[in-house]
């Protein structure tokens, strides 16, 4: 997942080299989201993650994402870069949903914790470009190359070291009707509504925290990059803790608590003095993704078992579509009301997610 935010992490350098506008900078991230949506929808239509062994899909997706990302180093402006970012997201749709399904074949008990570990690893991968950039001394093309290499290594590990586990899902055949049937399942539908509220907040926070930190918290760009890595990266620990709590106390309860906390952080972070904003940022980074794996776990438990991969891909596709709106809205809100209130619009999603989880909690079983 290191290629996801590779361009977002070097936007200040790209502004200097390419004369990048704010709109074009947004599209470097939005294009990845749209590419992921397109890839997830395409894989859903042909039930790719349910028909082809997941580790093969992961390896192919990793190679494609790394290749598209590496070509970014040859680009000289957003005209070439934006299609390459779309292609990167499209290929990463072959990494994330199949990885969730593959991990699920290894666990019946403790599946929420297991998927929490996996999403925590994906979170660290997403944060890694900010670490590479924050270490300083590297040009933006070096950051692009390093993240491509990391993505290939991850894909190779999946291919060579992670066969399906002892609890495989039933084999499926291509059935496009499953796309229509996924949300007819009430458990999947409520779980997905909670996930959609979570996604309204998550990627906009990840995409724009570096800009917030650079403008409001730190004079040094390298320090802001390292802080961004810490804020996103601490979410890896949040995912693990969320998994443990979900398995112990219930997924609906855990996700609702995480969304309540992260929504409050979104509302208040722009109003606080610098030292308090740094503390709240770390709490926000921990809670904003702590619930993510639990929504995926709920889908693996409620969906038609032969088409779990399709259900996961479709849930992710709709969720990532919503992220486009908030990634686009944050810089507009910042220009209109400043960073004091820009992140507050993200709190709407967690609030709606809490309502969905309260309804899921009342479902039998």
C-alpha positions in Angstrom: 0.0 0.0 0.0 3.0 2.3 0.0 2.1 3.6 -3.5 -1.3 5.0 -2.3 -0.1 8.3 -0.9 3.3 8.4 -2.7 2.3 11.5 -4.7 0.4 13.2 -1.8 3.6 12.9 0.4 5.6 15.0 -2.1 3.0 17.6 -3.2 5.2 20.5 -1.9 8.1 19.4 -4.1 5.7 18.9 -7.0 4.3 22.4 -6.6 7.8 23.7 -6.9 8.8 21.6 -9.9 5.5 21.6 -11.8 3.8 24.8 -10.6 1.1 22.5 -9.3 -2.2 24.3 -8.5 -4.3 23.4 -5.5 -6.9 21.8 -7.7 -4.4 19.6 -9.5 -2.9 18.6 -6.1 -6.3 17.4 -5.0 -6.7 15.4 -8.1 -3.4 13.5 -7.5 -5.2 11.9 -4.5 -8.7 11.8 -5.9 -7.5 10.0 -9.0 -6.2 7.1 -6.8 -9.6 6.9 -5.1 -11.5 6.8 -8.4 -9.1 4.2 -9.8 -9.6 2.0 -6.8 -13.4 2.4 -7.2 -13.2 1.4 -10.8 -11.0 -1.6 -10.0 -13.2 -2.8 -7.2 -16.3 -2.5 -9.3 -14.7 -4.3 -12.2 -13.5 -7.1 -9.9 -17.0 -7.3 -8.3 -18.7 -7.8 -11.7 -16.5 -10.8 -12.6 -16.2 -12.0 -8.9 -12.4 -11.9 -9.3 -11.5 -12.3 -5.7 -13.8 -15.3 -5.4 -12.9 -17.1 -8.6 -9.1 -16.6 -8.8 -6.8 -17.5 -5.8 -6.4 -14.3 -3.7 -2.6 -14.4 -3.5 -2.4 -14.4 -7.3 -4.7 -11.4 -7.5 -2.7 -9.6 -4.8 0.6 -10.2 -6.6 -0.8 -9.0 -9.9 -2.3 -5.9 -8.3 1.0 -5.1 -6.5 3.0 -5.4 -9.7 0.5 -3.2 -11.6 0.4 -0.5 -8.9 4.2 -0.5 -8.6 4.6 -0.1 -12.3 2.1 2.7 -12.7 3.6 4.5 -9.6 7.2 4.1 -11.0 6.2 5.8 -14.3 5.2 8.9 -12.2 9.0 9.5 -11.9 9.1 10.2 -15.7 6.1 12.6 -15.7 6.6 16.3 -16.0 3.2 17.6 -15.0 -0.3 16.7 -13.8 -1.5 15.8 -17.3 0.5 12.6 -17.3 0.5 12.1 -13.5 -3.2 12.0 -12.9 -3.9 9.1 -15.2 -1.0 7.2 -13.7 -2.5 7.8 -10.2 -5.8 6.4 -11.5 -4.0 3.3 -12.7 -2.3 2.9 -9.4 -5.6 3.0 -7.5 -7.1 0.6 -10.1 -4.4 -2.0 -9.4 -4.5 -1.6 -5.6 -8.1 -2.8 -5.8 -6.4 -6.1 -6.5 -4.5 -5.9 -3.2 -6.8 -4.7 -0.4 -10.1 -6.7 -0.8 -8.4 -10.0 -1.6 -6.0 -9.5 1.3 -9.0 -9.2 3.7 -10.5 -12.4 2.3 -7.1 -14.3 2.4 -6.5 -13.4 6.0 -10.1 -14.5 6.9 -9.3 -18.0 5.6 -6.9 -18.4 8.5 -9.3 -17.5 11.3 -12.7 -18.3 12.6 -12.2 -17.3 16.2 -10.3 -14.0 16.6 -11.0 -12.9 13.0 -11.6 -9.3 14.0 -8.2 -9.1 15.6 -6.6 -10.8 12.6 -8.1 -8.3 10.2 -7.2 -5.5 12.6 -3.6 -6.6 12.3 -3.9 -6.7 8.5 -5.5 -3.2 8.2 -3.0 -1.9 10.7 -0.2 -3.1 8.3 -2.0 -1.5 5.4 -2.2 1.7 7.4 1.5 1.7 8.1 2.1 1.1 4.4 -0.1 4.1 3.5 1.9 6.2 6.0 5.3 5.1 4.7 5.8 7.7 2.0 5.6 10.4 4.6 8.3 8.7 6.6 10.6 8.4 3.5 9.9 12.0 2.6 10.3 13.2 6.2 13.8 11.7 6.6 15.0 14.4 4.2 17.7 14.5 1.6 15.7 12.7 -1.0 14.2 14.1 -4.2 10.5 13.4 -4.9 11.5 10.9 -7.6 13.4 8.9 -5.0 10.3 8.7 -2.8 8.3 7.4 -5.8 10.9 4.7 -6.6 11.2 3.5 -3.0 7.5 3.2 -2.6 7.2 1.2 -5.8 9.9 -1.2 -4.6 8.1 -1.7 -1.3 4.9 -2.5 -3.1 6.6 -5.2 -5.2 8.1 -6.7 -2.1 4.7 -6.9 -0.4 3.2 -8.6 -3.4 6.0 -11.1 -3.5 5.5 -12.0 0.1 1.8 -12.6 -0.4 2.5 -14.8 -3.5 5.3 -16.9 -2.0 4.5 -17.1 1.7 0.7 -16.8 2.2 -1.4 -19.7 0.8 -5.1 -20.0 1.7 -5.7 -21.0 5.3 -7.4 -24.0 6.8 -10.9 -22.3 6.6 -11.4 -21.5 2.9 -14.6 -20.0 1.7 -16.7 -22.1 -0.7 -15.6 -21.9 -4.3 -17.6 -19.5 -6.5 -18.5 -19.2 -10.2 -18.9 -16.0 -12.1 -22.3 -14.6 -11.2 -22.8 -10.8 -11.9 -26.1 -11.0 -10.0 -24.2 -11.0 -6.7 -23.5 -7.3 -7.2 -27.2 -6.6 -6.8 -27.7 -9.1 -4.0 -24.9 -7.9 -1.7 -26.9 -5.0 -0.1 -30.1 -7.0 0.0 -28.6 -8.7 3.1 -29.6 -6.5 6.1 -26.5 -7.3 8.1 -24.2 -6.4 5.2 -26.3 -3.3 4.5 -26.0 -1.9 8.0 -22.4 -2.8 8.3 -21.7 -1.0 5.0 -23.6 2.1 6.1 -21.4 2.3 9.1 -18.4 1.8 6.9 -19.5 4.6 4.6 -19.7 7.0 7.5 -16.2 6.0 8.5 -14.9 6.5 5.0 -16.4 10.0 4.8 -13.8 11.0 7.4 -10.8 8.7 7.0 -9.1 9.4 3.7 -9.7 13.2 3.8 -8.0 13.3 7.1 -5.1 11.2 5.9 -4.8 13.2 2.6 -4.9 16.7 4.1 -3.3 16.3 7.6 0.2 17.0 6.1 -1.1 20.3 4.7 -2.7 21.1 8.1 0.5 20.3 10.0 2.6 22.3 7.6 0.3 25.4 7.8 -0.6 25.3 11.5 1.7 23.2 13.6 5.3 23.1 12.3 7.6 25.5 10.4 9.7 22.6 9.1 8.3 20.6 6.2 10.3 17.5 7.3 8.9 17.8 10.8 5.4 18.1 9.5 6.0 15.0 7.3 7.3 12.9 10.3 4.3 14.1 12.3 2.0 13.0 9.5 3.7 9.6 9.5 3.1 9.3 13.2 -0.5 10.4 13.0 -1.4 7.9 10.2 1.0 5.2 11.5 -0.5 5.2 15.0 -3.6 4.0 13.4 -1.9 0.7 12.9 -2.0 0.2 16.6 -5.5 1.5 16.7 -6.6 -1.3 14.2 -5.1 -4.0 16.4 -6.8 -2.6 19.6 -10.0 -2.2 17.7 -9.8 -5.9 16.6 -9.2 -7.1 20.2 -12.1 -5.0 21.5 -14.4 -6.1 18.6 -13.8 -9.7 19.3 -14.2 -9.2 23.1 -17.1 -6.7 23.4 -18.8 -6.7 20.0 -18.1 -5.1 16.6 -21.1 -2.7 16.6 -20.1 -1.3 20.1 -16.4 -1.0 19.1 -17.0 0.8 15.8 -19.5 3.2 17.4 -17.1 4.1 20.1 -14.3 4.7 17.6 -16.4 6.9 15.4 -17.7 8.9 18.3 -14.1 9.6 19.4 -12.8 10.4 15.9 -15.7 12.6 15.1 -15.1 14.7 18.2 -11.4 15.0 17.2 -12.5 16.3 13.7 -14.7 18.9 15.4 -12.2 20.3 17.8 -8.6 19.9 16.4 -8.7 23.3 14.6 -9.7 25.1 17.7 -6.9 24.0 20.0 -3.5 25.5 20.8 -0.6 23.9 19.0 0.5 21.4 21.8 -3.1 20.2 22.4 -3.7 19.9 18.6 -0.7 17.6 18.4 -2.1 15.4 21.2 -5.6 15.3 19.7 -4.0 14.5 16.3 -2.5 11.4 17.6 -5.7 10.3 19.3 -7.5 11.1 16.0 -5.0 9.0 14.0 -5.5 6.1 16.5 -9.3 6.1 16.4 -10.1 7.2 12.8 -9.1 3.8 11.5 -9.5 1.6 14.6 -12.9 0.6 13.3 -12.0 -0.1 9.7 -11.2 -3.8 9.9 -14.3 -4.5 12.0 -16.6 -3.3 9.2 -14.8 -5.8 6.8 -15.1 -8.5 9.4 -18.8 -8.0 9.7 -19.1 -8.4 6.0 -17.2 -11.7 6.0 -19.6 -12.9 8.7 -22.9 -11.7 7.2 -22.3 -12.1 3.4 -23.1 -15.1 1.2 -20.0 -17.1 2.0 -19.1 -18.1 -1.6 -19.0 -14.4 -2.6 -17.3 -12.8 0.4 -14.7 -11.3 -1.9 -17.3 -9.7 -4.1 -19.1 -8.2 -1.1 -15.9 -6.8 0.3 -15.0 -5.3 -3.0 -18.4 -3.7 -3.5 -18.4 -2.3 0.1 -15.0 -0.8 -0.5 -15.9 0.6 -3.9 -18.9 2.6 -2.6 -16.9 3.7 0.5 -14.0 5.0 -1.6 -16.4 6.8 -3.9 -17.5 8.9 -0.9 -13.9 9.8 -0.1 -13.6 11.7 -3.3 -16.2 14.2 -2.1 -14.4 15.0 1.2 -10.9 15.1 -0.3 -12.3 17.7 -2.7 -14.2 19.6 0.0 -11.4 20.0 2.6 -9.3 22.6 0.7 -12.5 24.5 -0.2 -13.5 24.6 3.4 -10.0 25.6 4.4 -10.1 28.6 2.0 -13.5 29.6 3.2 -13.2 29.2 7.0 -9.6 28.3 7.6 -8.2 25.3 9.3 -10.2 26.1 12.5 -13.3 24.6 11.0 -12.2 22.8 7.8 -12.0 19.3 9.3 -15.4 19.8 11.1 -17.3 18.7 8.0 -15.8 15.2 8.4 -17.7 14.7 11.7 -21.0 14.2 9.8 -19.8 10.7 8.6 -19.0 9.2 12.0 -22.3 10.6 13.4 -24.3 8.7 10.7 -22.1 5.7 11.2 -22.9 5.6 14.9 -26.7 5.5 14.1 -26.1 2.6 11.7 -24.2 0.6 14.3 -26.9 1.2 16.9 -29.4 -0.4 14.6 -27.0 -3.3 13.8 -26.6 -3.9 17.5 -30.4 -4.5 17.8 -30.3 -7.2 15.1 -30.8 -10.8 16.3 -27.5 -12.5 16.8 
